[in-house]
């Protein structure tokens, strides 16, 4: 004679605690007793899930990836392709300060573009159509380097007038 066993939840009806075999009542509330949904609780101390996770996601799931120092600055310049410039801007002169011009796409007309920076391919494509890309960043760098060169030359002149440079040369020869 075969007996069909009733499900546990139906057998537990009417019991004193009403937890249906789930332990304390607080274990059934929220997801605290279960440990969360999905891959929740897969921190350093949940060794029982490590093999499952490494099979599913590989060894890159745990730990830090990449090395960056605190002084590393993220390049926050906006970027725009020549194709987008061609579509959006109808006039010949385009002011894109703060942007870096990238060379994807073709140029259909002569453009004069003011930008912070540009790739070599973008500059070549614009110049091939008779246009020009004016780089604002390079002007500042060139001006600063000229100022630095002038300061260095002035220091050399002052040292020679005082006679400081001659003494150094004599001591080196000895």
N, C-alpha and C positions, 0 to 999 in steps of 0.2 A: 504494500500500500504506500503510495507516494503522497507525501505531505508538501503542500506549498507553503513556504514560510512567508508570513506577512512582512512587509517592509518595516524597518526599524522606526521610521517616523510615525507610522500608524500604530505600532505597538507601544510607543512611548506616550500616546495621548493620555491625558488625565493623571500624569505623574505629579509628584509634589513640586518639584523645582521647575518643570516645564522647559528643560533645556535639551531634551531629546538626545542625551548622550554627548553633548558638546562641552561637558565640564561645567565650569562656573558660568553664571549668566553673563558676566562681563566679556567672556571669550567670544560670545556670539554677536557682540555689538561692534560695529565698524569693521575695520580690517586689521586690527591690532594682533589678534591671535593668529591669523593666517600669515601675516607678514607683508601684506600689500598685494597689488596686482602685478602681473607680468614679471619683469625683472627687478621689481622693488626688493630692497634688502640685499642687493648684490654688492655690498661694501667689502671692506677688507676681511671681515670676520665670517663671511658666509662661504666657507670653503666648499659646502655641498653643492653649490651652483657653478663653481668655477669651470668644471669640465664641460658642462652644458654650454656655457657662454663662449668658451674658447672654440668649441665646435661650431657654434652658430656664427659668431662674429670675429673669430680669430683673436690673436694676442694683443691687438691694438685697443681692445675695449678697456683694459685696466691701465692705470698709470697716466703719466703726462706725456704729451707728444710735442716734440720740437723744443728748441732752446732759443729764448729771446731774453735779452737783458732789459732792465728797466729803462735804460737810456735809448733803446731802439725805438725810433719814431715810425709810426705807420704813415705810409704815403697817402695823404688824404686828398690829393688833387683829383679833380673831376676829369673824366676822360671822355672824349668824343671822337668818332670816326669821321673821315671825309665824306662817307656816304650820308651820314646824318646831317652834316653841314650842308651838303648839296641839296637835300630834301627840304630842310627847314628855312634856310636863309636865301632869300631871292637877290638881295643887293650884292654888289661887288665887295664892299667892305664889311667885315664881320669882327665884332669885338667879343672875344672869348677869354677875358682875363680870368685866371684861376683854373683854366682847363689845360690839359695836355692833348695835343692833336695826334691821333693815331692814323695810320695809312690805309685802313681797310676801306675799299670802295674806290670809285673813280671820280675825277673832277671834270665837270662838263663845261665850265666857264672860268674866266680869269677871276681869281679871288685874292683879296688882301686881308689876311687874318692876323689879328693881334691875339697872342696866346702866351701862357706862361712857359710852355715847353712843347716840343714836337718831336716825333720820331723822324729818322732819316728818310724813310720811305714816303712819309707825308710831305716833307719838304721837297723831295724830288718830284712828286706828282704835281704839286701846286706850281712849282717853278717850270715844269714842262708845259703847262698851259699859259705861262706868262704871268702868273701871280706871284705872291710873296707871303711868307709867314714871318711876322715880326715877333721875335722872342723877347718878352719883357724881363725874364729871369736872367738872361745872358748879359743884358745891358748893366744890371745891378752888379753882377759878378765882375764884369770887365772894369767898371768904375772903381769897385773896391780894390781890385788887383792893381790898378794904376795908382791909386792912393797909397797902397802898401809899398809899391816899388819906389815911389817918390820919397816916402819916409825912410826907407832903407838907404837910398842914395844920400839923403840929407845927413843921416847918421855917419855914413862913411866920410863925407866931406868934413863934418865936425871933428871926427877922430883924426883925420889927416892934418887939419889945422892945428890941433893940439899936439900932434906928434905922437899920439898913442899907437897908431898903426905901424910906425917905423920900428918901435921897440919890439913889438911882437915878431916882426920879420927877422930882426937881428938875433933874437933868442932862438928862433927856429933853426937858423943857419948854424949856430954853434952846436 
